[in-house]
Amino acid sequence: MDERGAVDAVREALDAVVAGVGAGGAVSVEAGEEPGELRAVIAGEGLDALVGRDGETIDAVQYLMSLVASRAGEGSRMRVALDVGGYRGRREKALKDLAALAASEAVEFGEEIELDPMSPHDRRIVHMELKDNPTVVTRSEGDEPRRRIIVEPAD
C-alpha cells in the first residue's frame, strides 16, 4: 500500500475542491490510527458550502476522497475521515444531546420517540450513545435515505 501517495493525492484533490468552491481553507491530510485510514481536515472561514445541508456535501466529498485514496494507494481499499471547520465534532455533540433528550422523553412519557431520518454514520452515533442506557432500547426503521431511529422505553 502506498500510503504516502494516497496522502498526497487526497491533499491535492481537496485543495482543488476548496479552490473550486471559492473558499479559503487550509488542507491537512495524514495517516489515521488504523491501517488504510487517512484523516483529512479543512480549516478556515467560509466553508459552509463544503458541509452542505445536514452534512450531505461533506459526506459526498469524504466518499470521493476515499476513492481517490484507494486509487492512489495502488488499489488497496482506503478510508478517509474528513472534517471541515470542526463540523464533525459539533455534529457528534448535537447527536449525543439529541439521543439523551429522546431517551429522557421516552422514559418520561412511556412511548416511542421517532427521530428524523439521518445518515448511517449519524445513526451509529445515536445507537452507540444509548447502547449502555438500561432504560431505553433503540432500533432503526425505514429505507435509505429516510431511515430513522426509534427510541423506546426498555421493558
C-alpha positions in Angstrom: 0.0 0.0 0.0 1.4 3.4 -1.0 0.1 5.5 1.9 2.3 8.5 1.1 1.0 8.6 -2.5 -2.6 8.4 -1.1 -1.9 11.3 1.3 -0.5 13.4 -1.5 -3.4 12.6 -3.9 -6.1 13.4 -1.3 -4.4 16.6 -0.3 -4.2 17.7 -4.0 -7.8 16.8 -4.6 -9.0 18.6 -1.5 -7.0 21.7 -2.5 -8.8 21.6 -5.9 -12.2 21.2 -4.2 -11.6 24.1 -1.8 -10.4 26.3 -4.7 -13.4 25.2 -6.8 -15.9 26.4 -4.2 -14.1 29.6 -3.7 -13.4 29.0 0.0 -10.3 29.9 1.8 -9.3 26.9 3.7 -6.1 25.1 4.7 -6.0 21.4 4.0 -4.1 18.9 6.0 -4.0 15.1 5.4 -2.2 12.5 7.5 -2.3 8.8 8.1 -5.0 7.7 10.5 -4.8 5.4 13.6 -5.8 2.3 11.7 -4.0 0.9 8.6 -5.7 2.1 5.4 -7.2 5.1 7.1 -6.4 8.8 6.4 -7.6 11.8 8.4 -8.2 15.0 6.4 -9.1 18.4 7.8 -10.0 21.6 6.1 -9.8 24.6 8.4 -10.7 28.2 7.7 -13.6 30.5 7.1 -16.5 30.4 4.7 -16.5 26.6 4.5 -20.3 26.1 4.8 -20.6 25.1 1.1 -18.3 22.2 1.8 -20.5 20.9 4.7 -23.8 21.3 2.9 -27.3 20.8 4.3 -27.3 18.2 7.1 -23.7 17.3 6.1 -24.6 15.9 2.7 -21.8 17.7 0.9 -19.1 16.7 3.4 -20.2 13.1 3.2 -20.1 13.1 -0.6 -16.6 14.7 -0.6 -15.4 12.2 2.0 -16.6 9.3 -0.2 -14.9 10.7 -3.2 -11.7 11.2 -1.3 -11.8 7.5 -0.2 -12.0 6.6 -3.9 -9.0 9.0 -4.7 -7.0 7.5 -1.8 -7.8 3.9 -2.8 -6.8 4.5 -6.4 -3.5 6.3 -5.4 -2.9 3.6 -2.7 -2.3 1.1 -5.5 -5.8 -0.4 -5.3 -5.8 -1.0 -1.6 -9.1 0.0 0.0 -8.6 3.1 2.0 -11.0 5.1 4.1 -10.8 8.9 4.5 -12.3 10.6 7.5 -12.9 14.2 6.5 -13.7 17.1 8.8 -14.5 20.6 7.6 -14.3 23.5 10.0 -14.9 21.3 13.1 -18.3 20.2 11.7 -17.9 16.5 12.7 -17.2 17.3 16.4 -20.2 19.8 16.6 -22.5 17.3 14.8 -21.4 14.4 17.2 -22.2 16.6 20.2 -25.6 17.6 18.8 -26.5 14.0 18.1 -25.4 12.9 21.6 -27.6 15.6 23.1 -30.5 14.6 20.9 -30.1 11.0 22.0 -30.1 11.9 25.6 -33.2 14.1 25.1 -35.0 11.3 23.2 -34.1 8.8 25.9 -35.4 11.0 28.7 -38.7 11.7 26.8 -39.2 8.0 26.0 -38.9 7.1 29.7 -40.9 10.2 31.0 -43.8 9.7 28.6 -43.5 5.9 28.3 -43.7 5.9 24.5 -41.6 5.6 21.4 -39.7 8.7 20.2 -39.1 8.8 16.4 -36.1 10.8 15.3 -35.8 12.5 12.0 -34.1 10.5 9.2 -30.3 10.5 9.3 -27.3 9.1 7.6 -25.8 5.7 8.7 -22.9 7.5 10.4 -25.2 9.7 12.4 -27.5 6.8 13.3 -24.5 4.9 14.6 -23.5 7.8 16.9 -27.0 7.8 18.4 -27.2 4.0 18.8 -23.7 3.9 20.4 -24.6 6.8 22.8 -27.7 4.9 24.1 -26.4 1.3 23.9 -25.4 1.3 27.6 -28.6 3.1 28.8 -30.7 0.4 30.6 -33.8 2.5 30.5 -34.2 2.6 26.7 -33.7 0.5 23.5 -33.1 1.8 20.0 -33.8 0.4 16.6 -33.7 1.7 13.0 -36.7 1.7 10.7 -37.4 2.6 7.1 -35.3 2.6 4.0 -32.5 4.8 2.9 -32.4 7.8 2.7 -35.4 8.1 5.0 -34.1 5.5 7.6 -34.6 6.8 11.2 -34.1 5.8 14.8 -36.9 4.8 17.2 -36.0 5.2 20.9 -38.4 3.4 23.3 -38.5 2.6 26.9 -37.0 -0.7 27.9 -39.4 -3.4 29.1 
